[in-house]
Amino acid sequence: MGLLENFSSGLFIIQSLIFIVLILVLKKFAWKPILDALNEREVTIVDSLNQAKLAKQEVQNLKAENENIIREAKVERDNILKEAREIKERIVGEAKDAAKAEGDKMIEQARQSIQAEKSAAMAEIKNQIGALSVNIAESILKQKLDNDGAQNALVENILNKTNLN
Protein backbone atom coordinates (compact mmCIF):
# COMPACT_ATOMS: atom_id res chain seq x y z
CA MET A 1 0.00 0.00 0.00
CA GLY A 2 2.93 2.28 0.28
CA LEU A 3 3.27 2.73 -3.38
CA LEU A 4 -0.34 3.41 -3.90
CA GLU A 5 -0.32 5.90 -1.09
CA ASN A 6 2.77 7.59 -2.54
CA PHE A 7 1.21 7.55 -5.93
CA SER A 8 -2.06 8.92 -4.56
CA SER A 9 -0.21 11.61 -2.61
CA GLY A 10 1.89 12.44 -5.65
CA LEU A 11 -1.20 12.50 -7.81
CA PHE A 12 -2.83 14.78 -5.29
CA ILE A 13 0.17 17.09 -5.32
CA ILE A 14 0.28 17.12 -9.13
CA GLN A 15 -3.44 17.73 -9.33
CA SER A 16 -3.10 20.49 -6.73
CA LEU A 17 -0.24 22.04 -8.74
CA ILE A 18 -2.28 21.80 -11.95
CA PHE A 19 -5.24 23.32 -10.16
CA ILE A 20 -3.10 26.20 -8.81
CA VAL A 21 -1.59 26.76 -12.28
CA LEU A 22 -5.09 26.65 -13.77
CA ILE A 23 -6.28 29.21 -11.19
CA LEU A 24 -3.27 31.43 -11.92
CA VAL A 25 -3.86 31.16 -15.68
CA LEU A 26 -7.57 31.80 -15.23
CA LYS A 27 -6.79 34.72 -12.91
CA LYS A 28 -4.43 36.24 -15.42
CA PHE A 29 -6.44 35.60 -18.58
CA ALA A 30 -10.09 34.92 -17.60
CA TRP A 31 -10.84 36.67 -14.27
CA LYS A 32 -10.02 40.14 -15.49
CA PRO A 33 -12.19 39.94 -18.65
CA ILE A 34 -14.99 38.29 -16.67
CA LEU A 35 -14.78 40.93 -13.91
CA ASP A 36 -14.55 43.69 -16.52
CA ALA A 37 -17.61 42.26 -18.29
CA LEU A 38 -19.45 42.03 -14.94
CA ASN A 39 -18.44 45.62 -14.04
CA GLU A 40 -19.48 46.83 -17.49
CA ARG A 41 -22.76 44.96 -17.14
CA GLU A 42 -23.30 46.51 -13.69
CA VAL A 43 -22.57 50.00 -15.07
CA THR A 44 -24.97 49.37 -17.95
CA ILE A 45 -27.68 48.20 -15.55
CA VAL A 46 -27.11 51.22 -13.26
CA ASP A 47 -27.22 53.56 -16.28
CA SER A 48 -30.39 51.88 -17.51
CA LEU A 49 -32.00 52.25 -14.07
CA ASN A 50 -30.95 55.92 -13.92
CA GLN A 51 -32.33 56.53 -17.40
CA ALA A 52 -35.53 54.77 -16.42
CA LYS A 53 -35.80 57.02 -13.33
CA LEU A 54 -35.14 60.08 -15.50
CA ALA A 55 -37.70 58.93 -18.04
CA LYS A 56 -40.22 58.32 -15.25
CA GLN A 57 -39.52 61.79 -13.83
CA GLU A 58 -39.86 63.33 -17.27
CA VAL A 59 -43.17 61.54 -17.79
CA GLN A 60 -44.38 62.87 -14.44
CA ASN A 61 -43.21 66.37 -15.39
CA LEU A 62 -44.97 66.11 -18.76
CA LYS A 63 -48.10 64.83 -17.03
CA ALA A 64 -48.02 67.77 -14.58
CA GLU A 65 -47.37 70.17 -17.45
CA ASN A 66 -50.26 68.62 -19.38
CA GLU A 67 -52.54 69.06 -16.38
CA ASN A 68 -51.45 72.70 -16.10
CA ILE A 69 -52.11 73.25 -19.80
CA ILE A 70 -55.53 71.62 -19.50
CA ARG A 71 -56.32 73.72 -16.41
CA GLU A 72 -55.22 76.90 -18.21
CA ALA A 73 -57.24 75.90 -21.28
CA LYS A 74 -60.33 75.42 -19.12
CA VAL A 75 -59.80 78.81 -17.49
CA GLU A 76 -59.31 80.39 -20.92
CA ARG A 77 -62.43 78.63 -22.22
CA ASP A 78 -64.42 79.87 -19.22
CA ASN A 79 -63.13 83.41 -19.80
CA ILE A 80 -64.04 83.24 -23.49
CA LEU A 81 -67.51 81.94 -22.67
CA LYS A 82 -67.97 84.65 -20.03
CA GLU A 83 -66.83 87.32 -22.49
CA ALA A 84 -69.15 85.89 -25.16
CA ARG A 85 -72.07 86.02 -22.70
CA GLU A 86 -71.23 89.61 -21.81
CA ILE A 87 -71.00 90.56 -25.48
CA LYS A 88 -74.31 88.80 -26.17
CA GLU A 89 -75.98 90.57 -23.24
CA ARG A 90 -74.55 93.91 -24.36
CA ILE A 91 -75.71 93.37 -27.96
CA VAL A 92 -79.16 92.25 -26.79
CA GLY A 93 -79.34 95.26 -24.45
CA GLU A 94 -78.28 97.62 -27.24
CA ALA A 95 -80.83 96.02 -29.57
CA LYS A 96 -83.55 96.40 -26.91
CA ASP A 97 -82.55 100.04 -26.35
CA ALA A 98 -82.51 100.69 -30.09
CA ALA A 99 -85.89 98.97 -30.50
CA LYS A 100 -87.32 100.97 -27.59
CA ALA A 101 -85.92 104.21 -29.03
CA GLU A 102 -87.32 103.33 -32.46
CA GLY A 103 -90.65 102.41 -30.88
CA ASP A 104 -90.73 105.66 -28.92
CA LYS A 105 -89.86 107.56 -32.11
CA MET A 106 -92.65 105.78 -34.00
CA ILE A 107 -95.10 106.48 -31.17
CA GLU A 108 -94.10 110.15 -31.16
CA GLN A 109 -94.47 110.33 -34.94
CA ALA A 110 -97.88 108.66 -34.63
CA ARG A 111 -98.88 111.20 -31.93
CA GLN A 112 -97.72 114.06 -34.12
CA SER A 113 -99.54 112.59 -37.10
CA ILE A 114 -102.69 112.12 -35.01
CA GLN A 115 -102.38 115.69 -33.69
CA ALA A 116 -101.89 117.03 -37.23
CA GLU A 117 -104.88 115.03 -38.49
CA LYS A 118 -106.90 116.19 -35.46
CA SER A 119 -105.97 119.82 -36.15
CA ALA A 120 -106.80 119.39 -39.84
CA ALA A 121 -110.12 117.75 -38.93
CA MET A 122 -110.90 120.55 -36.44
CA ALA A 123 -110.08 123.17 -39.08
CA GLU A 124 -112.29 121.34 -41.58
CA ILE A 125 -115.09 121.12 -39.03
CA LYS A 126 -114.72 124.85 -38.25
CA ASN A 127 -114.82 125.65 -41.96
CA GLN A 128 -117.89 123.47 -42.41
CA ILE A 129 -119.52 125.01 -39.32
CA GLY A 130 -118.65 128.48 -40.61
CA ALA A 131 -120.08 127.69 -44.04
CA LEU A 132 -123.14 126.11 -42.45
CA SER A 133 -123.56 129.12 -40.15
CA VAL A 134 -123.36 131.48 -43.15
CA ASN A 135 -125.89 129.33 -45.02
CA ILE A 136 -128.21 129.28 -41.98
CA ALA A 137 -127.82 133.02 -41.47
CA GLU A 138 -128.44 133.62 -45.15
CA SER A 139 -131.57 131.49 -45.03
CA ILE A 140 -132.81 133.28 -41.91
CA LEU A 141 -132.09 136.69 -43.40
CA LYS A 142 -133.84 135.78 -46.62
CA GLN A 143 -136.92 134.74 -44.69
CA LYS A 144 -136.88 137.87 -42.49
CA LEU A 145 -136.07 140.25 -45.27
CA ASP A 146 -138.70 139.00 -47.69
CA ASN A 147 -140.71 142.14 -47.18
CA ASP A 148 -139.43 145.67 -47.75
CA GLY A 149 -140.29 146.99 -44.30
CA ALA A 150 -138.06 144.46 -42.57
CA GLN A 151 -135.22 145.34 -44.92
CA ASN A 152 -135.52 149.06 -44.16
CA ALA A 153 -135.62 148.44 -40.41
CA LEU A 154 -132.49 146.30 -40.58
CA VAL A 155 -130.60 148.95 -42.60
CA GLU A 156 -131.58 151.68 -40.17
CA ASN A 157 -130.59 149.56 -37.19
CA ILE A 158 -127.15 148.89 -38.68
CA LEU A 159 -126.65 152.57 -39.51
CA ASN A 160 -127.55 153.61 -36.01
CA LYS A 161 -125.11 151.14 -34.49
CA THR A 162 -122.37 152.31 -36.84
CA ASN A 163 -122.91 155.96 -35.98
CA LEU A 164 -122.78 155.21 -32.31
CA ASN A 165 -119.49 153.39 -32.48
Buried (B, 14 or more C-beta within 10 A) or exposed (E): EEEEEEEEEEEEEEEEEEEEEEEEEEEEEEEEEEEEEEEEEEEEEEEEEEEEEEEEEEEEEEEEEEEEEEEEEEEEEEEEEEEEEEEEEEEEEEEEEEEEEEEEEEEEEEEEEEEEEEEEEEEEEEEEEEEEEEEEEEEEEEEEBEEEEEEEEEEEEEEEEEEEE
